[in-house]
Amino acid sequence: MILYPIWNQTPIGRIAGVSMSDGKGRRVIVAVLVLVVMILAYFFVCAEPLSTELSTVPRWHVGIGATADGKLPSGTALDGLLSFSTDARHGYFWPDGRIAFMADAPAAISDKFYVISAKDGTGSVLKVPGVSAGLRITASLPFFASGRLYSAEADGTGFAAWDETGNKLWLYTFPCQLSAFSAGDALAVGGTVDGWLEGVTPDGRKAFSFAPGGSRLPVILGLGVSRSGDWIAAISGIDRQRLVVLGRGGTDFRVTSHRYLDSDYREPVRVIIMSDDHHVLYRRPDGIGVWSVDGRVDEVLPVKADDFDVHLDEERGVAYLVARRGHKSEIVVFRLPAILLGRISLPDSSEFVRFVGSSAYVGDTAWLARFDFVED
């Protein structure tokens, strides 16, 4: 509604050519003034504030190439070092764009350690960034989850945990093949092809065992564990498929919410519990579903994706979703639960996307760039 200045309005007392008495005219004036005051009060007192606009600011773009063996000059401070990894290259860099080193080989990597295949083809080598020497370990399929090193073991029916000195802490095996895995800081969970969820504590003990059921074929296709280890979300079953959320209740876990899905996936499905310990994101045919652990939120982001990752920027109250579909990828900015704020298409060559706070790091085997999200 546009409120014109009173000097541009039709004179009070002359409406549609009808003459009014002075008494009626005063009542009309009072009524109009009250209406104007009420409208102003709504817009300036009662109305909800609009969300602040976000924009992107490029910070730097650098070309990258393979360096020597990863050894850094003596005395180099490693504070703030960030890991980089694609299918064919790994390395480390600093937030200001300086490259620590890059190597032409795949690696399991975190910000503190990385694991590469031994040169003789047997086993792996655990290394610290900036140091050329490493520790020989027997892990054949190593990977990092929540900053901790694991490896697939027992022909896919188990996994092992390792410490930072290359010692195997424990090995946990399941009755059959694993079809899904996820880990938080305090809990690792495996999902099996016969539909069981089984949790493992940081010291290798069994935490719980649960079969969601409810489907003709009960395979676990997707699995997410919160960083706190208090929540577990899984996509289970074929005919019908179901989203199930488990919450910690004392020493065990119980179902806190669930819903049947319209999907009928036969391949692994991404499920993520966000760092707020409340919202669950999961793949669905019409976009990315947003569900709350208590089942009170059931929304969908209209973003088609085969795979995705998400980062919550708690300072700005927004989330950054990296959605991938085929060779295409994009960053989708949204406010929980499902309010889209904007989308940014990334170059087709983008193999690496990572967020730290409100900064996005994007790159491939030949280049690396940073841009920041800022409030206008």
Beta strands, then each sheet from edge to edge (+ up, - down):
strand 1: 14-15
strand 2: 18-19
strand 3: 54-63
strand 4: 82-85
strand 5: 90-93
strand 6: 99-103
strand 7: 108-109
strand 8: 114-117
strand 9: 124-127
strand 10: 134-137
strand 11: 142-145
strand 12: 148-153
strand 13: 158-162
strand 14: 168-173
strand 15: 178-183
strand 16: 188-192
strand 17: 197-200
strand 18: 206-210
strand 19: 217-225
strand 20: 231-238
strand 21: 242-249
strand 22: 252-260
strand 23: 271-273
strand 24: 279-284
strand 25: 287-292
strand 26: 298-301
strand 27: 307-313
strand 28: 318-325
strand 29: 328-335
strand 30: 339-345
strand 31: 352-356
strand 32: 359-363
strand 33: 367-375
sheet 1: 1+ 2-
sheet 2: 3+ 33- 32+ 31-
sheet 3: 4+ 5- 6+
sheet 4: 7+ 8- 9+ 10-
sheet 5: 11+ 12- 13+ 14-
sheet 6: 15+ 16- 17+ 18-
sheet 7: 19+ 20- 21+ 22-
sheet 8: 23+ 24- 25+ 26-
sheet 9: 27+ 28- 29+ 30-
end
